[in-house]
Amino acid sequence: MSTPAPQDAFSGVKPVEERHKLDEAALTRWLEANVADFAGPLTMFQFKGGQSNPTYQIVTPAQKYVLRKKPGGKLLPSAHAVDREYRVISALHPTGFPVARTYGLCTDDSVIGAMFYVMEMVEGRIIWDGLIPGVTPEHRRAIYEHKIATLAQLHNTDYAAIGLSDYGKPGNYFARQIDRWTKQYKLSETETIDEMNQLMEWLPQTIPPGERTSIVHGDYRLDNMVLHASEPRVIAVLDWELSTLGDPLADFTYYLMSWVLPRDARSSLGGIDLGPHGIPTLDEIVARYCALTGRESIANLDWYFAYNAFRLACILQGIAGRVRDGTAASAHALEMIKRIRPLASAAAGFAQRAGIA
């Protein structure tokens, strides 16, 4: 039996799985009391994509909404912080940055069993394949350029001016991130991977000097944004669970991983001749980002790639731990776990190229 393509497997909605069903009567009462102009009856669906926070579509006669909640069961420390997602989206929306409008946050676990928030349903295209099939090379290039402009807009946002000066700790961003992911990896560890243990030792000792602090999204990639239905532009950036204040180069170099990881029918582009597709090269993307954020250049790219591949492996190990514990939110989680060892090997390879291994 063949595995469905990511675009088919992850796009759209499905009936709510039995284990993820909510108390619709209690939810309706909360929505009526807390969301302006809400009027039922409601019908609920579950989004196919997403392995972390269960995400639902709420359909009413007049409007569609999106609900994101914490998963059930035992959770890792600091994970699944939907209240932080709600806060950053609510702060960014008035600035004109492309995010959904938020309608309400519920911190009372007694309503549907866990904290959740509700936002508008932004209609458009969510694309999982980095080759963006079915469009012209010019349209494809314009999408890639607008994605970089959107990320630069986020990094250029005055976070203090929009009330987010305490959204993260100042300084030592990479040291804290490496420490955080190392701890979460060890809590979720299901097998010994030598490269991961080596990276835990190498990375903290070789961090490049930091230079700036901004809002960082934490998971900025093609399928975490909604594109306009026909125009080559981003109309909503989704999934802010990993957002904080930090070094914007962490965000940007994570986005660059699509250019350096092997082609996997998702966002990765490694080994593809980009020119005929209209996709900018890695050097072009770096130059464009530097121009938009006032930089001369970015040094130590291989170190950042080692860090990002390590971090991705840690995130997937967290999913492996939730599969072990029976709390993973996606049927595709098992498939994702197979990527942990290749990512660890890739991270070790980047570390060697960076001269830190």
N, C-alpha and C positions, 0 to 999 in steps of 0.2 A: 504494500500500500504506500503510495507516494505521499510525501509531506506537502501540505498546501503551501503555496507561495505566501510570503509574509503579507502582501497586500490583501490577499483573500483571508488569511488566517487571523489577522489582527484588526482589519478594518470593520467599521460598522458595529452593530449591536446584535445581541442574541437574547433569548429568554433568560431571565435571572436563574442562575444555578440554585438548586435546592439549598446548598450550604451557605449561599449568600443572600437568601431571601430576607427581607426586612418587614417589620411591622408597619404595613402601609397605613393603617388607621392612625397609629401614633404619629407617623411621619406627616400625614395629612394635617393633623391637628397642629403640629409644630409649624408647618409651612403657612397655614392660615393665620397663625398668630404672629409670625416673624418675617414673612416675605410679602412686601407690598404688592397688592393687586393679584395675589395668588388665588386661583379659583379652580377647584377640582371638577370632576373626578380625575384622578391621575392613573396613568398606566406606566409601569416600570420595565425597563430593559437594562441589560448589563453590557458595557462595552467589551469587545473581544480583547482589545489590546491592554497592556499594562500588567505587570507581575506584582506590583507593590501594593498600592492602595486601591481596593475595590471601587470601581467607578460606574455610576449608573446614569442612564438617561431617564428623566421624568417627563412624560408627555401629558399635557393638559389640553382641553379644547382650544385655549388661546395661545399657549406658549410651550416651548421645550426648555428644560433646565438640565443641568448636570450636577450630580451629587457625588462627592468624594469622601470616603470615610476611612478611618483606621481599620485594618484587618482585625479579626478576632485572634484569640490565643496569645501566647507569650511572645513579646516583641523585644527586639534588640534595643539597647539604650539609645535614645535620640532619634530612632527611626520612625518613619510614618507620621511626621509632624504636620498634620493637615492644618493646624492652627497657624503655623508659620507660612504655609502656602497661602492661606487666606489673607494673612496680613500683607505679604509682599504684593500679591495681585491687587488687593484693595488700594495699596499705596501707589502702585504704578499706573492704574487705569486712568486717573485724572490727568496724568502727564501726557497722555496721548500714545504712550507705549502700547503696542498691540497685545493686550490681554483681555480675557473675558471680564465682564462686569460681575461683581460678587453681590449676593443677595442676603446672605446670613451664615453665621457660624454657630453651631450647637456644641457646647462643651459638656452637656448633660448626657452621660452614657446611658441613662435610663430610657431615653427616647427610642433609639434603635440599636442600643447595645454598644455603641462606640461614638467618639467624637466625629463630626462630619461638617462639611460646608456645602453651600449651594451657590452655583453661578449660572450665568447664561449659557445657552448652547450656541456656540459660534458655528455657523454652517459654512462649509468650504471643503477643500481637499486636504486630506491627510495622506501623505505619500511615504511609503516605507522603502522604496527602491531608489538608491542614489542616482540611478540613471534616468529617473523621472520619465518613464515611457509615455509615448503618445503625444509628445509636444515637440515643437521645432527646436533646433539647437539654440536659436536666438532666445526663445522663451525660457529654455533650460538655463542658459547663462544668466538671464535676468533674475531668475529665482535664486540662483546661487549668490549673485551680487546683493540681492535684497536681504538674504539671510545674514550676510556679513554686515550690512548696514544696520540691520536690526540688533545684532549682537553688540556692535559698536555703540549704538544708541543706548543700550542698557548700561554698558560700561562707562559711558559719558554722563549718565544720570547722576545728579547731585543727591545722593542717598540721604544726607542729613536734612536737606531741604524738604524731603517728603516724609520725614518722621521715622527714618530707618537707621539713625545713627547707632542704635543699640541692637541692630539685627544680627550682628556677629561680633566676635572679639577682634580688637585691633592687633595687627602684627602677627608674625610667625605662622602665617596661614598654612603653608605646606607642611611645616612641622606638626601642626595640630591635625591636619588632614591625614597625614601618614600615620600618626598615633591613633587617630580615630578608626581608620580602616583596618589597621593592624589588629586592634582590639576586637572589632566586629568580626574580622576574619577568623580569629582564634576562637571566638564564641561559637562560630558556625562551622568550624573545621570538620570535614568528614573524611579527609585523607591527608597524608603528608606529601607536600609538593616542595621539593628542595629549592626550586627557583623562588618561590614565594618567601621562604625563610631567609634566603640570601638578600632579596630585595628589601625585606623589613630591616635588615642590617645596613645595607648600602644607602638607601634613599635618604634617611635622616641625616647622614653624614656629608651629603653632597648637594644640599639644596642651593640653587642659584640665589643670588641676592635679590630680595624683593624690591619693588619700586612703587607700586600703586595699590590702592584699595578701592574696590567698587562693589556694587551688587553683582554676585555671580549666580548664574542660573543653576549650574551643577550638572545638567544633563542636556545641554543644548545640541540637538541633532534634528535631522530632517523630520522624523516622525513625531517629534514633540512640538510641532507647530501646525497651525491650520493655514493653508494657502487660500487666497481668493479663488472663487470657483472658476474664473477665466483669466484673471490678470496675474502676472508673475510677481506677487507680493505676499508677504506674511501678514495675516490679519489677526492671529492670536498665537502666542507662545504658551504651551501647556506644560503641566507636570513640574511644579516648582518645589517639590519635596526636598530636594538637596540644596536649595538656594540659601545663601548666607552673604555676609560681607567677606571679601577675600581678594586674592590676587587675580585680576582679570585674565592673566595669561593662563591660569588653570582652565578657565572656561574656553578660551580661544584654542589652546592646544588640544583640549579634549575634542573640540569640533574638528580639528585637523586630523584626528585619528582616522576619519573616513578615507583620507588620501593614502594612509600608510598601512592600514590593515588589509589583509587579502579580501578580494571580492567575495561576498557571501550572499548575494541577491537582496541584501538590505542596503544600508546606507554606504557600506564600504566600497571603495573604488580602486583598491590596489591592483595593479597589473592591467588596468584598462587604458586604452589609448583615448585620452580625454578630448582631444581636439575635434574629431568628427561629431562628438556629442555636444559641443559647445560648453563643456564644463571647464571652469578655470583651473589652471594648474595650482599645485601647492604654493609655488613661489608667487603666483599672481594673487592668491587669496591672502598670503602674508603681507604682500605689498599694499593691498587694498585696506586691510585692517589697520596696518601701521599708519596709512595716510589719514584714515578716519579717526584715529585715536592719538595722533600727534607723536608717533614714535619714529625713530630712525630705522630700527631693525629689531629682530628678536634673536638673541643668542641662546645656545644650549637647547635647541629643539629636541635633540635625542633624549636629554634628561627628562624633559616634559613628557615625551612619548612613553618613556619607561614608567614614569609616575602614573600616567593615565591608564596604561595597560594593566599595571598593578592594581589600581583603584577599581577598574572594571572587573578584574578577577575577584576582588574582595566583594563587590556588589553581587556578582553571580554566586559567590560562595554563601552570601546571606540568603539568596533564594534557595540554594541547596539545603541550607539549614532549615528553612521553612518547609521545604518538601519533606525533610526528615521528620519534622515536628507536626506535619499535617496542616500547616497554615498558609501555604503558598496560594496566591489568588489566581493562578493561570494554569491552564492545561498545557501550556507551552513551556512551563518552567523546567521540566525534565530535559527538554531539548537545549535550553540555554545553559544548563549545567555542564554540558559537553564542551563548552567553550572555555572553561576555566583553565585547563592545562595548556591549550594553545595560547591563551592570553598571557599566562605566566611565562611561557617560552618566549613569546614576542617581547615582553617586558624585559626579560634577561638579555635578549638580543640588542634592544635599544640601550640598555645599561652598558653593555660592552662597547657599543659605538660611541656612547657619551664618555667613555673612559673611566667609568665609576665601578666597573665590575672587574 
